Amino acid sequence: MSNKFCPFSVVLVVCAVIEVECCPTHISIWPNGKTSFEATIQVRWDQNCDPKPNWIKFFEKDPAISNLFPKSAIEIHNDSSTDVVIDQRIGKLLFPGGWNRNDQLSLHSTKPKTYPRGRCLDYYVASFRDSDLLSVNCLKIQPNWMRLTEHIADIPLKSLFIPGTHASGCYYNITKKGSWKMEKFYHTQNYDVWTQLVFGVRFLDLSLGYFLSNTAKYSISTVYEDTLVNPIINILVDVRNFVRLSGEVVLLDFRDFLSGSRDNVQYYHVLISLLEIELGEFTFRRNTSSTHNQLYDFSLNDVIKAGKNILLMGSLEKLKEFDVETDLIWPSWKSFSTGNLNDSEILDQMRLIFSGRSNSPTYNEGFIFHFNRGQEAFPQFVDKVSTTRERAISINYKIKDWLSGPWSLQANVVTADFIMSTNLIELALTTNRYKAYRFANEFVSFPVS
């Protein structure tokens, strides 16, 4: 193997991360189906691969240690190709015991295993040059990465690369059949919040609204473009159960938790009461008498040593406007979105925000960067309005290229629609391991003989 080092590139061989010669294979779930079950697998590799793969094959077991035939194979005829979509349906995802959403409902349930480097599911892709195996990767869950990555807990939150989902609560709900309009235009994630967290997401972007039921009770739901999508109670229960099981830290941002409720003060009190009941036990609270009220200056250790796992953010100004007092909510961090920008404008914005320079609007602060594509920035057709999936596909495959290299070191919270069609989680974990290594060795001095 060459000694050439490829920064922030990983490949999985026998479920171990190794140094490779800049030709890793990346696997993602392409959001091209009507439902999460119909989604297929996309494989990407780097432009600079040498030798370049001419076969991409899909396996249900690791081909590096098994002799199974591939379930499907695609020949690559063009050496300039860097990606391919395999016609292999994901179907129903099955996680290792204990990590499925309803596993803990069993009377005989046991605490699930922990996976410091993640755990491969039965979805493997491999690149070949003729019969020579070049690289292997798998679809992997990361339920314990924050807690089990060495030295990461001492790094301030503002210096971590935290993968998140945009409009996290607007997902396809198998138990709640929506209209075709809902599926096409108001779903921004393939999977529910529990599945997002098990895959490694640690930041949830939640815009909320409400309606009054016939019994005059408030029903609070997530919102996308002023449309109610999924009940918030299911999401809060998922978050609570996940942190109890995993010990991980999860951030929730309710920046737009006032949607549709400006004239009803009682809504805010109902919402805060709900958060207190469902998440209060696990929430890291704000010291209302302290002047130190920036959550991003704390580290994971500060949160964990306090016996807490959940961080809630929102607009304190809006709460104050409606005379709502609570120590559950911290001020939201600065937020940026690519929604209405073209590619050139996105790169200009990233140069400023991810520069790490003193003139950056995010210098020495925590920030959230949303990769999403709005209707305004998407090519329009006379007789067709783009769906959320089409808009996500148009930008998600570019995220890896934009964030690879130095910009990943300056990233803080980064989100995307249909996050499983990106390698954002893998990139964040690799970057954080590098940061943790640097942090642990920054003040180490070696004696000179």
N, C-alpha and C positions, 0 to 999 in steps of 0.2 A: 504493500500500500504506500502511496506517495506520502511524503511528509508535508505536502502543501496543506495549509490550513484554510478552511472555508468558514468564515464567521457566520454564526447564527444559522448554519445548515445542519440538519440532523437526518439520519436515516435509521430505520429500525431493522436490525438483524438479530434474530433470536431475542426479540423484545429488549434489546440493549442499544443505547445511543452510542454511536461510535463516530470518530472523525473520518470523514470521507473526502474524496477528491471532487468536491463541488459538483456532484451530480445526484443529489437526493431526489426521491420521488415523493410528491405530496398528494395525499388523498383527501377528498372532500365529498360532501353530499350535495349534489346539484339540485336546486329547487325547481325542477322542471315538471314535477307531477302535480296533480290536483291536490293530493294529500301527501303527508310525510311517507306513507307506505309506498307510494308510486315514484318517489324520488330515486334518481340513479346516481352512480358513482362517477366523479370526475377525477382524473389524474393529471398532475402537472409536474414538469421537470424543468430544470434551468436551461436557458439558452446556451450556456457555455459548456454543456456536457461534452466530454470527450473520453471515450467514444460515445456517440449519440445512440440512444435506444432505437431499435427498429421493431420491437415487440413490446406491448404492454399486456400483462396477463393478470387475471383476477383469480384468487384462491380463497378457500374457506379455512385453510390452515397455513402456517408459515412455510413458504416454499424453501426456505433456507435449511429447514430441519425435517421436511417431510417429502415424500415422493408422490404426492397426490397430483393428478392432472388438473390443469386449470379449469375453472367453470366457464371461462370465456377468455378470448384472446383477440387483440386487434393489432394488425400489422401497420407500422408507420412507414409510409412511402416517402414522406417529405422530411428531409433532415432539418428543415427550419421549423418544424412543428414543436410546440412546447406543451400541448395539452390535448387530452382526448376524453370524451364522455363514453363510459362503458355502459352498454345496455344491460345493466344488472340492477334489478330493483332492490332497494334496501329492505323492504318489507317491515315486519314488526321487530323493533330493536329489543334484544334480550341482554340485560346486563348480568354480571356475576351475582351470585346469591347475596341478598341484602341491599343491593343498590337499585333494584327495580322499585318503582314508586309505591307499590302496595305490599312489598315483601314484609314490612314491619307490622302489618296487620295480623299476621299469623301468630297464633299462641305459642308456636315453637320457634319463632324467629330468633336468630342469633346476630350479634354484631358483625357486620361484614368485614372482610379483609381490607387492609389499607394497601395502597399502591404508590410508593414514593416516586416511581417513574411512570405511573400510568399503567393501564391494563388493556391489552389488545382485545378487541372483539373479533368475531370470525369474518372479518372483511380485510383481506390482504391484497395489495397490488405489488407487482414486481415489474421492473424494466429489464429487458434483455437486449443484447446485441447478438443476433443469431441465437446460439444456444448458451451464451455466456450471461450469467446473472450479474446485473450491474447494481441494483439496489432493491430493497424491500421496504414497504411501509404498511401500516395498518390503521384502521379506524380505532381510535383509542379513547377510553374514558380517563379523566383526571380528577377523581373525587377528593384527593388529599394533597394537592400540590402546594397550597399555601402553608399548610402545617408541617409538611415533611421536607420542604426544600431547605437545606442547611443555610443558616445565616440570614435568610430572607426576612425573618421576623424583626430584626433590628433596624431595617431600612425604613425611613419615613414613607408613608403612603404616597406622598407626592413624587417619590422617586421610583416607585414600582410601575411596571407595565401591567395594567389590570385589564384583562379582556372582558368585554361586556356586550350586551345585546341592545340594539335600538328598538324602542317600542316593545319591550320584552314580553309584555302580557298580551300581545296581539298575535296569538298562535292558533293553529288549527286545533280545535277541540273535538276529539272523536265522539265524546258523549253529548255534544251540542251541535247538531247538524245546522250549519248556517246556509244562507242563500248563496247562489253562485256569485252574487255581487260581493258578499262578505269574503268569500274565498279568494276572489281575484284582486280585490282592491283594499282590503282592510286586515289581511293577515301579513305580518312581517317576519314571522319565525315559523319554521317547520315543526318545532317541538315545544312542549310545555316547559314551564320554569324548572320543574324538577329535573327533567332531562338536560336542560341547558346547564344547570349547576353540576350534574354528574359529569358532563363532558368537560367542565373546567371554567365555565363562565363565573365571574365573581362580582359583576356589576349589573344591576337591573335598572333600566330606564322605564319609569312608570308614569304615564299621564292618566289622570283619573277623572271620572265624571259620575253622575248619579241620575237615577230616576226614582220617583215616588211610587211605591206599589199601591195596590188597592187597599191595603191595610195601613197606609200612610207611613210605612217604614221605608227607610232609605236603602236602595240597592246600589252599591258602589261598584263600578266596573272600570276596566282599563279602556282607554280611548285612543282611536287613531283617526285623525282628520275629522274630529267632532262626531265620530260614530262609536257607540258603546260596543265592546267586543267580548271580553271575558270577565266574570265576577272576580273582584280583588281578593275575596276571602280564600279562594282556592290557591292563589299565589302565595298569600301570607302563610297558609298552612304548609305549603311545599317548602318555603324558605325555613320556617321554624323546624320542621322535621329534618331537613337536610343539615342544618347547623348542629342540631342535637346529635345526629348520627355521625357526622364527619369531623366536628370540631373546627371547621373552616370559618373564615370571616367573609361575610357577604355585605356588599354595599347596595342600598336602594336609594334612588333619587326620585323624589316626588316634585320635581321642579314645577310641573304643570298640574298639580293636584287640585287646581281650582276650576278646571274646565267645566263650564256649564253651571256654575254654582255661585256666581257673583252676588246674587240677590238673596241667598239663603244662608245666613250665618250658622244656622243649626247644623248644616252639613259638615262644617269643619269640626265641630265638637263630636259629631258621630264618627268621623274619620279618625280623629285622634284617639277616641275611646276604643275604636276597633284595633288600631295599632298597639295600644297599650295592652289590650286583652290578649292579642295573638302573638305579639313580638316583644312586649315589655320586659319579660324575664331575661331575654337574651340581648337586649339593646344597650349599647355603650352610650351613656347619657352625657349631655352637655352640662357643664357647671355654669349655671345662669348668673352666678355672682362673679365669675372670672372674666378677665379681659382676653384670655387666651381661648378663642372660640373658633379656631380654624382646625377642622378635623384632619386636614391633609398633613399637618405637622406631627401627628401621632404616628407611631409604628404599630405593626401587628402585635408586638409584644405588649404594648401599652393596653391594647384592647383585650388580649387574651389573659393577661395578668389580673385584669379587673373581672375576669370570669364571664366575659361577654363575647358575642360573635357577630352581632348585627349592627350595622351603621346606617342610620337614616338621615337623608338630606332633603331639604326643601327650601321654600322661600319664606324666611322668617319675617320679611317685610309684609308679605301678604297675610300671614297669620296675625301679626301685630295689628294690621289694618282692621281685622275682624275680632280683635280682643281675645285671641286664642293664645293661652300660655301653656307651654310644654317644654320639658327638657329632653324629649325624645328626638327632636329634629335639630340637626346641625345645618349651618348655611350651605347651600349648594355651591359647587365649584364652578369656575368659569366654563362655559360650554360653547362649542363651535360645531357647525354642521356644514356638510358639503351639499345639502339638499338642492340648492338653487344655483350651484356652480358648475361650470364646464371643467374639463380635465385641466386645462391650463390654469384656470383660477384656483382649482383645488391645490395644485402644486405650489402656486404663489402663496396661498394661505399656509400650507405646511412648512414652507421655507421660513416663514415668520414664526410660527408657533413652535415648531420642533427644532429651532435653531439652538435653544439653550442660552441665547445671548441676553445681556441685560436689557436690551431694548425690546425683547419679546413680551407680549402681553401676559404671558404665563410664567415669566421668570420667577423662580423660587416659590411657585404656587402650584396647587393641584389643578388639573383641568380635565375636561371631558371632550373628546373629539368623536363626533358621530359621522361615520361613513354611510351616507344614504343618498338616494337619488330621487328628487322631486319631479313631478310632472313637468315643471317649467324647464328643467335641464335635460329632459329626455326627448329624443326626436319624436315629433308628433305626426300623426297621419290623419287625414281628413275623416276617415270612417273608423278610427280605432283609438281608444285611450289605453295607455300602457298599464299593465298590471304591476303590483308590487314585486312579483317575482321577476318580471322582465326588467324592471328598473334595477333590482338588486344584481341580476346577472351582468348588467352593463357596467357595473363598477366593482363588484367583489373580486373579480379575477385580477384586478389591478392593484389591490391592496398590498399583496405580498411584495410586488416590485417597488411600490412607493415607500413601504416601511422597512424594507431590508436595508441593512447597513446602519450608518450612524443615526438616522432618524429614529430607529427603534429604541436607542438608548435614551432618547429624550421623550419618548411616549409615556403618558400616564394612563388615564382611562381611555380606551379606544373601543368603539362599538360598531356594529354593522347589522343590517337587516339580513335575515337568513344566514346567520353566522357560520353554520356548518358548511356553507359553500365557500368558506375562506380557510386559510391556515392561521387565522389570527390567534387562536389559543396556543397552537404549537409555537408560533413566533414569540408570543408573550412569555411562555414558560422558558424557552431557550434564552431569551434576553435576561430574564430575572435570575436565572442560574449564573449567567455571566456576571451580572451586577453583584450578586451575593458573593461570588468568588472574589471579585475586586474589593468589595467591602471588607471581607474577612482578612484580606492580605494587604490592605492599603497601608497599615502601620507596622507591618512585619519588617524587621531589619535582620539582615544576615551578617554574621561576623566575617571579617576579612582576614584570611590567614596570611 
